[in-house]
Amino acid sequence: MKSTIDNTYGALFLSILISSVLYGVGMLQFWIYIRKYHAKDPLILTSLVSAVLIFETFQLAFLCHGGYKYLVSSIADPEIYISVVNSLMIEVFFSCAIATLVQQFYCWRIYKIGNRLFVAAIMSLLSCASSAVLIVYGVRAVQLKFLFQVIELKPLGITSMTLTAVTDVAISVSMVILLQASKTGYKRTTDMINRLMIFTFSNGLPTAISAILCNITIILWPNTFLFIFFFLLLAHLYTNSLLVTLNSRDYIKAANNDLEQYSLEGSTLAVRRGSRSVSKLTMPQDSSSSHMAIAIDKGLRLIA
């Protein structure tokens, strides 16, 4: 495909536009998180969320600066259309930081859900490998002077996006398999786990698809900015994926709250609906009731 204004700077403009919309959605999700979970979550988790939002803000700022340079302030300079604006390349590092933090969070979730340290470590190494390649890409990109030189980085770009897509798919599949193995047969925990599986798959899919489309456009149309369009969306998709995952916890737990909740204390079973106590029965504590309590506790720990 021949380079045109539409598939180069038009793609850049659309990237800025859609990135701004996704940034706004992310800030709304962040506001919801602050209201509902900030006081409950551990400091390390709130710090992670804050860091991701800060990196995303810088990423969008550098993106807007690069777009303004190309489309507004230097529009009368014909050399700008063959030159590299470094701010567009610098934002690669912020995108890399966001992707790494979010993927490492999901690796931690894999370990927490299934206590599978080996699986979590493999996913973490894949994420680190993708980040390392992307950092090398960014370091070499900021040294370029002309846009046509970007094609020299094509192998690095393809490798990075391939690793990103593989990591996201592997994380999603691993979590779904572990969640499926965590089902106990009790409706309460099964409903919660089913909801969590849906969220896990739907949150990992957009980033993987975006990385794959980025690779396709790099291979088929390397002389355009179409690949930049999909790459620039990745950071915002990761941010929204993280925040949606955290903000959906009450909805997932509602699968348990909508049904009868059982609380075992010694040999006493309290049956509740919502917060209102319906009855209180004294019964022998057998293995079946113990398994029920363990199942409910296990289901809650999966999303805590």
C-alpha positions as CSV (number, residue, x, y, z in Angstrom):
1,M,0.0,0.0,0.0
2,K,1.3,3.4,-1.0
3,S,1.8,6.0,1.8
4,T,-0.9,8.7,1.8
5,I,-2.0,11.4,4.1
6,D,-5.0,9.2,5.1
7,N,-3.0,6.1,6.1
8,T,-0.2,8.1,7.8
9,Y,-1.2,11.3,9.5
10,G,-4.9,10.4,9.3
11,A,-4.1,7.2,11.2
12,L,-2.1,9.3,13.7
13,F,-5.0,11.7,14.2
14,L,-7.5,8.8,14.8
15,S,-5.0,7.3,17.3
16,I,-5.0,10.5,19.3
17,L,-8.8,10.8,19.1
18,I,-9.6,7.2,20.2
19,S,-6.7,7.2,22.8
20,S,-8.3,10.3,24.3
21,V,-11.7,8.6,24.5
22,L,-10.2,5.5,26.2
23,Y,-8.2,7.7,28.5
24,G,-11.5,9.4,29.6
25,V,-13.0,6.0,30.1
26,G,-10.0,4.9,32.2
27,M,-10.3,8.0,34.4
28,L,-13.9,7.3,35.0
29,Q,-13.0,3.7,36.0
30,F,-10.3,5.2,38.3
31,W,-12.8,7.5,40.0
32,I,-15.1,4.5,40.6
33,Y,-12.1,2.5,42.0
34,I,-11.2,5.4,44.3
35,R,-14.7,5.6,45.7
36,K,-15.3,1.9,46.2
37,Y,-12.0,0.1,46.7
38,H,-9.2,2.6,47.5
39,A,-9.7,2.3,51.3
40,K,-10.1,-1.5,51.2
41,D,-7.2,-2.5,49.0
42,P,-3.6,-2.9,50.1
43,L,-1.2,-0.1,49.5
44,I,0.7,-2.1,46.8
45,L,-2.4,-2.5,44.7
46,T,-3.5,1.1,45.0
47,S,0.0,2.2,44.1
48,L,-0.1,-0.1,41.1
49,V,-3.3,1.5,39.9
50,S,-2.0,5.0,40.5
51,A,1.3,4.2,38.6
52,V,-0.6,2.9,35.6
53,L,-2.7,6.0,35.5
54,I,0.3,8.3,35.8
55,F,2.1,6.4,33.0
56,E,-1.0,6.6,30.8
57,T,-1.2,10.3,31.3
58,F,2.4,10.8,30.2
59,Q,1.8,8.5,27.3
60,L,-1.1,10.5,26.0
61,A,0.7,13.8,26.6
62,F,3.6,12.7,24.4
63,L,1.3,11.3,21.8
64,C,-0.6,14.6,21.6
65,H,2.6,16.6,21.5
66,G,3.8,14.5,18.5
67,G,0.5,14.8,16.8
68,Y,0.4,18.6,17.3
69,K,3.9,18.9,15.9
70,Y,3.1,16.9,12.8
71,L,-0.4,18.3,12.2
72,V,-0.3,21.9,13.5
73,S,2.9,23.7,14.4
74,S,5.1,22.3,11.6
75,I,2.5,21.8,8.9
76,A,4.1,24.5,6.7
77,D,7.5,22.7,6.9
78,P,7.7,20.0,4.2
79,E,10.6,18.3,6.0
80,I,8.4,17.4,9.0
81,Y,6.7,14.8,6.9
82,I,9.9,12.8,6.5
83,S,11.2,13.5,10.0
84,V,10.8,11.6,13.3
85,V,9.3,13.5,16.2
86,N,10.9,12.1,19.2
87,S,7.9,12.5,21.5
88,L,6.1,9.8,19.5
89,M,9.0,7.4,20.1
90,I,9.3,8.3,23.8
91,E,5.7,7.3,24.5
92,V,6.8,3.8,23.6
93,F,8.5,3.5,27.1
94,F,5.3,4.6,28.9
95,S,3.3,2.1,26.9
96,C,5.8,-0.6,27.8
97,A,5.6,0.2,31.5
98,I,1.8,0.0,31.5
99,A,1.7,-3.3,29.7
100,T,4.4,-4.8,32.0
101,L,2.6,-3.7,35.2
102,V,-0.8,-5.0,34.1
103,Q,0.6,-8.3,32.8
104,Q,2.6,-8.8,36.0
105,F,-0.6,-8.1,38.0
106,Y,-2.4,-10.9,36.1
107,C,0.6,-13.2,36.7
108,W,0.2,-12.6,40.4
109,R,-3.5,-13.4,40.0
110,I,-2.6,-16.7,38.4
111,Y,-0.4,-17.6,41.4
112,K,-3.1,-16.5,43.9
113,I,-5.9,-18.4,42.1
114,G,-4.2,-21.8,41.6
115,N,-1.0,-21.5,43.7
116,R,0.8,-22.4,40.5
117,L,4.2,-20.7,40.9
118,F,5.7,-22.3,37.9
119,V,2.8,-21.2,35.6
120,A,2.9,-17.7,37.0
121,A,6.7,-17.5,36.5
122,I,6.4,-18.6,32.9
123,M,3.8,-15.9,32.2
124,S,6.0,-13.4,34.0
125,L,9.0,-14.3,31.9
126,L,7.0,-13.9,28.7
127,S,5.9,-10.5,29.8
128,C,9.5,-9.4,30.7
129,A,10.7,-10.7,27.3
130,S,8.1,-8.7,25.5
131,S,9.0,-5.6,27.5
132,A,12.7,-6.1,26.9
133,V,12.3,-6.2,23.1
134,L,10.0,-3.2,23.2
135,I,12.5,-1.2,25.3
136,V,15.2,-2.0,22.7
137,Y,12.8,-0.9,20.0
138,G,12.2,2.4,21.8
139,V,15.9,3.1,22.4
140,R,16.6,2.6,18.7
141,A,13.6,4.5,17.6
142,V,14.5,7.7,19.5
143,Q,17.8,7.7,17.6
144,L,16.1,7.8,14.2
145,K,16.0,11.0,12.2
146,F,13.8,10.0,9.2
147,L,10.5,8.1,9.1
148,F,11.6,5.8,6.4
149,Q,14.2,4.4,8.8
150,V,11.4,3.1,11.0
151,I,11.1,0.1,8.6
152,E,14.6,-1.0,9.9
153,L,12.9,-1.7,13.3
154,K,10.3,-4.0,11.7
155,P,11.8,-7.2,13.1
156,L,11.8,-5.8,16.6
157,G,8.3,-4.5,16.3
158,I,7.0,-7.9,15.1
159,T,8.8,-9.8,17.8
160,S,7.5,-7.5,20.5
161,M,3.9,-7.6,19.4
162,T,4.1,-11.4,18.9
163,L,5.3,-11.8,22.5
164,T,2.7,-9.4,23.7
165,A,-0.1,-11.4,22.0
166,V,1.2,-14.7,23.2
167,T,1.6,-13.5,26.7
168,D,-2.0,-12.1,26.9
169,V,-3.5,-15.2,25.4
170,A,-1.4,-17.5,27.6
171,I,-2.4,-15.5,30.7
172,S,-6.1,-15.6,29.8
173,V,-6.1,-19.3,29.0
174,S,-4.1,-20.2,32.1
175,M,-6.5,-18.3,34.3
176,V,-9.6,-19.8,32.7
177,I,-8.1,-23.3,33.1
178,L,-7.3,-22.7,36.8
179,L,-10.7,-21.2,37.5
180,Q,-12.4,-24.2,35.8
181,A,-10.3,-26.5,38.0
182,S,-11.4,-24.5,41.1
183,K,-15.1,-25.3,40.6
184,T,-16.4,-27.3,43.5
185,G,-19.9,-28.2,42.3
186,Y,-21.7,-25.8,44.6
187,K,-23.8,-23.3,42.8
188,R,-22.6,-20.3,44.8
189,T,-18.9,-20.7,43.9
190,T,-19.6,-22.0,40.4
191,D,-21.6,-18.8,39.6
192,M,-18.8,-16.6,40.9
193,I,-16.1,-18.5,39.0
194,N,-18.2,-18.4,35.8
195,R,-18.5,-14.7,36.0
196,L,-14.8,-14.3,36.7
197,M,-13.9,-16.6,33.7
198,I,-16.0,-14.3,31.5
199,F,-14.3,-11.2,32.7
200,T,-10.9,-12.8,32.4
201,F,-11.4,-13.8,28.8
202,S,-13.0,-10.6,27.7
203,N,-10.3,-8.4,29.3
204,G,-7.4,-10.3,27.8
205,L,-9.0,-10.5,24.3
206,P,-8.9,-6.8,23.2
207,T,-5.1,-6.4,24.0
208,A,-4.2,-9.7,22.2
209,I,-6.3,-8.7,19.1
210,S,-4.8,-5.2,19.0
211,A,-1.2,-6.7,19.2
212,I,-2.1,-9.2,16.4
213,L,-3.6,-6.4,14.2
214,C,-0.5,-4.3,14.9
215,N,1.7,-7.2,13.5
216,I,-0.5,-7.7,10.5
217,T,-0.3,-4.0,9.5
218,I,3.4,-3.9,10.1
219,I,3.9,-6.8,7.7
220,L,1.4,-5.8,5.0
221,W,1.7,-2.0,5.1
222,P,5.1,-1.1,6.7
223,N,5.2,2.3,4.9
224,T,2.0,3.6,6.7
225,F,1.1,4.5,10.2
226,L,-1.6,1.9,10.5
227,F,0.5,-0.2,12.8
228,I,0.9,2.9,15.1
229,F,-2.8,3.1,15.4
230,F,-3.2,-0.3,16.9
231,F,0.0,0.0,19.0
232,L,-1.1,3.3,20.6
233,L,-4.4,1.7,21.7
234,L,-2.6,-1.0,23.6
235,A,-1.7,1.0,26.7
236,H,-5.2,2.3,27.1
237,L,-6.7,-1.2,26.6
238,Y,-4.4,-2.5,29.3
239,T,-5.4,0.3,31.7
240,N,-9.1,-0.2,31.2
241,S,-8.6,-4.0,31.5
242,L,-6.9,-3.6,34.9
243,L,-9.5,-1.2,36.2
244,V,-12.5,-3.1,34.9
245,T,-11.1,-6.3,36.6
246,L,-10.7,-4.5,40.0
247,N,-14.1,-2.6,39.8
248,S,-16.0,-5.8,38.8
249,R,-15.3,-7.5,42.1
250,D,-18.6,-6.6,43.7
251,Y,-20.5,-7.7,40.7
252,I,-18.8,-11.1,40.7
253,K,-19.3,-11.5,44.4
254,A,-23.0,-10.8,43.9
255,A,-23.3,-14.2,42.4
256,N,-22.9,-15.4,46.0
257,N,-24.9,-12.7,47.7
258,D,-27.9,-13.2,45.5
259,L,-28.2,-16.7,46.9
260,E,-28.3,-18.0,50.4
261,Q,-25.1,-17.5,52.3
262,Y,-23.9,-20.0,54.8
263,S,-21.7,-19.3,57.8
264,L,-20.4,-22.1,59.8
265,E,-19.3,-21.4,63.4
266,G,-18.6,-24.6,65.3
267,S,-21.8,-26.7,64.8
268,T,-24.1,-23.7,64.2
269,L,-25.3,-22.9,60.6
270,A,-26.7,-19.4,60.1
271,V,-28.9,-19.1,56.9
272,R,-29.0,-15.6,55.5
273,R,-30.5,-13.8,52.6
274,G,-28.7,-10.5,52.0
275,S,-28.0,-9.1,55.5
276,R,-31.3,-10.3,57.1
277,S,-31.1,-13.5,59.2
278,V,-33.8,-15.9,58.3
279,S,-33.1,-18.8,60.6
280,K,-30.5,-20.4,62.7
281,L,-30.2,-24.1,62.9
282,T,-28.0,-26.2,65.1
283,M,-26.7,-29.3,63.3
284,P,-23.9,-31.7,63.5
285,Q,-20.7,-30.5,61.7
286,D,-20.1,-33.2,59.2
287,S,-17.7,-33.4,56.3
288,S,-20.3,-32.2,53.8
289,S,-21.0,-28.9,55.6
290,S,-17.2,-28.4,56.1
291,H,-16.7,-28.9,52.4
292,M,-19.4,-26.3,51.7
293,A,-17.7,-23.8,53.9
294,I,-14.4,-24.4,52.3
295,A,-16.0,-24.1,48.8
296,I,-17.5,-20.7,49.6
297,D,-14.3,-19.5,51.2
298,K,-12.3,-20.6,48.2
299,G,-14.7,-18.9,45.8
300,L,-14.4,-15.6,47.7
301,R,-10.6,-15.8,47.9
302,L,-10.5,-16.1,44.1
303,I,-11.8,-12.6,43.7
304,A,-10.7,-10.8,46.9
